[in-house]
Amino acid sequence: MDTKTIQTTGDRLESAPLEQISGKGVFEKEIDEAIVNGEVDFAVHSMKDVPADQPKELVIAAVPKRASPNDVLISRIVSKFADLPQGATVGTSSPRRTAEILSVRPDLKVQPIRGNIDTRLRKLDSGNYDAVILAEAGITRLGLESRLVERLPIEDFTPAPGQGFLAVVSRSDREDVLRILQSANDPVSQAESVAERAFMNEVGGGCKIPLGTYAQANGQTIKLLGSVISPEGSKRINVREQGDSKFPETVGRAAAQRILRMGAGEILKSWKS
């Protein structure tokens, strides 16, 4: 099997704050165009980078078994988030993580940090930050588990929709490729990812209007936790929903509609203003 390396807009704008990068699909648009044009047969994305409005020619052909959905703390001075001293500097360029940090610890100083994982760890080690918060899935896929000091609780740090999932994307008309890719699909993970993306799409979220959601399928039941939080972390609304795992999109949409009725729309306006 041949592989092709494609640099995306998100890669080229590595130094810019994430919320300032304009346009959808900045981390996979060029790759998806290569699939549509027949330059590559399929691609593997981080699910949380895949926008809701994919090109009509494409389909998520497989969702492999999910890695950890958690955010994790990496620090050079403490082994627990709660032990960070007042005023400590925490690096993240995720608006969701920024709001969640301030919700739990408003005394901390959150500073933007960009670059790949190795770059962020070098910035931490050089003393620019006291700690950084990253997705555990990315750390473990690079074999850097020894750097983790604490797995952060889902209830406080509810992950981005799709965090921990991979999305294998191909052309919808390539039945030969789709048959092969189905062998990589995990039905449980697929159902969980569908529920989370349905919640995201119904609420209206993304890098600039962050929200958290986490779905767990077990047998015939799927449960979903959804969260919307204000930029400074002072307001947070959580919702829990469960339903038939055969209809994960219905569960995700129901959770979204309920959290909007609970007042999440007003919080979302604060992100847009």
N, C-alpha and C positions, 0 to 999 in steps of 0.2 A: 504494500500500500504506500502510495506517495503522499507526502504532506506539502502544503504550501503555506508560507508565512505571509500574513497580510497585516500591515500596520493600519490601525483604525484612527479616526479623528480623536477619540478619547486618549489614545496612546500619544499622539502628537501634541495634545494639549495637557500633558501630564502636570505641568506646573501651575495650571489654573485651578482655582477653587471649583469643586465639583458642581456646586449650585450655579456657577456662572457659565458653565459650558452650555451653549444654546443648542437646541435641536434634540430630537428623539433618536435613540439608537446609536449614540456616538461611539459605543464600544463594540458594535457589531454590524453597522450599516454596510461598510465596505465588504465585509465577509459575506453578508447575505446577498449583496449584489453579485459577488463571484459565483454563488450557488445559482442564482437566477440565470446568469449568463452562461452557465455550464462549465465554468473554469474549475470548479470543485464539485464533488458529488454530495458532500455533506459537511457540516461544521459542528463543533461542540462549543456552546456558549455557557457562561454562568447564567442560570435562569433569571436571576434578578436584573440582568442587563437586557433581557429580551422585552421589547415594548409590546403593548397590547395590540397595536395596529401594525402587525407584520405585513410584508408584501403578500398579495393574494396568492402568489405562486408558491409560497413556502408553507411548511407545516412542521410542528414539533413532532418528529417521528418517534422519539424515544426519550424517556426520563429514567436514567439509571438510578439505582438505590441512593437515597439521600445520605449525604454526609451530615455532620453535626450542624444544626441550625444556629447554634449559640454564637454570641459575641464573646470575645475573651480579652482579658487584661494582660498586657505585657508591660512590665515595669522594671526599672533598674534600682528602685529604692524600697519597694514594699512587695508583699506577697498577696495582699488583699485590697480590693477597691476601697473598702471601708477604712483602711489604714492610711490612705493617701493623706498627707498633711494639708491643712487648710491653705488654699492658694496654690496648690500644686498644679503644674501645667500638664494637661492631657491633650494628646494630639489625635484629631480626627477631622476629616473633611466631609463626613456624613451629617447632614442636618438632622436626621433622625437620631443618630447617636449623640449629637450635641445636646438636643433637647432632653434625651433620656438621662444623660450625665447630669445636667442641671436640675432635672426633676428629683434625682436622688441626692445629689451633692451640689447645691447651688453655690457653695463656697469655692468650688474648683474653677480654674482658669482653663477654658477650652481654646486651643489654637489650631488653625487649619494645618493639615499635613497631606501632601500629595506624593505620588510616586508609587512604584510597585512595592511589594512587601519588603524586599531586601533594602530598598532605599529608605523606607520608613524605619526599619530597624536600625540602620546606620545613623539616621537622624536622632533616634532615641539614645543610642549608645554614645553619641557625641555630646550628649548633655543638653540638647535643645528642648527636650521634653522629659518629664518625670515618668510618664506612662503613655502608652498608646492603646487604643481599642480597635481590634480587627475581627474579622470573621474567622472562627475556628476552622472552617472548612478549607479556607485558603492556606492557613498555616500548616495543617496536617498534610495537604496535598504536596507541599514543598518539603515535607519531612522536618519541620521546625518545631515539633511538639515540645522540645526541651525549653523553648523560650516562653511557653505559656506559664503564667503564675496563677490565674484564676479563670474558671469558666463562669461567666456572668449569668444570673438567673433570667429566664425567659420572661418572667412577670415584670421585671424592671427594664430589661433590655430586650423588648420584643423585636424579633428580627425583621429585616426587610422582606417583602413578599418574594418568595423563591430562594431565599438564602439557604445555601447548602445543596441546592439542586443543580444538576447539569441539564442542559437542553440540547438534544441532538436534532439539528435542523436540516431539512432536505427539501427538494422540490416536491410538491404534492403530486406531480404526474410521473415521478420516477418510481413506479411500482417495484421494479427490480431492487432498487436501493432501499425502499421502505421495508420490503420483506426481510432483508438482511438486518436492518437496524432494529427491527422489532425484538430481536434476541437480546438487545441491551436494555429493553424496557422493564421497569419494575412497576407493576400495577398499583401497588400501595403508594409509592412515591408519586406516580402520575396523578392519582386521585388527590393527594395532598397539594400538589402544585397547582392543579386546576382550581381547587377551593381558594387557595391564597391569591391566585391571579384574578379570580372572579371578585373577591373582596376588594382588591386593589382597583380593578377597573370600575366597579360600581361606586366606590367612594371617590375615586379620582386621585391617583397618587403617582409618585415617581421620585426622582432625585430632588426636584425642587419643592414638592409637596409631600414630604415623607410620612409614612405611616408604618405600623408594624403589624404583622400577622403571622400566626403559626398554626398549622393544621396537623392533626394526628388522626390517622385512620387505623381502626382496630376492628377487624371482622366486618360486620355490617354497619358499623357506626363510624362517623367521622366528626371530630370535634375541632372547633376553630376558635382561637383567641385573636381578637382584633384590637388595635390601639391607635388612637389619634392623640397627638400631644402638641401643645403650643410651642413656639420657637424657644422661649426662655424656660420651658419646662414647668411652668406654674400651673397649667391646666392639662389634665389628662382624662380621657374617657376610654374605658375598656368595655369590650363586649364579648360574650361567649355564646357560641351557637353550636348545635349539633344536629345531625340528621343522618340520612341513609348514605353510606359511602358509595353507593351506585350513582348518586346525584351530587357530586361534590360542588358543582357550579351553583346549584340551588342553595346549598349551605353557605357558600361564600357570599352570594348576593343577599341572602336573608340577613346575614350578620352586618353587611354594609348598610342595608336599608335601616336596620335597627339602630346602628351607631349614629347614623345621620339624624334619626328622630330624637336621639338622646342629646343632640346639640353639637355634634362633630362638625357640622357645616360652618358654624361660627369660628371654630378653631382653624379650619382650613382657610377661611378668609384672612386670618392673621398671617398665614404663610404667603398669600398672594399679594398682600399689601406692601 
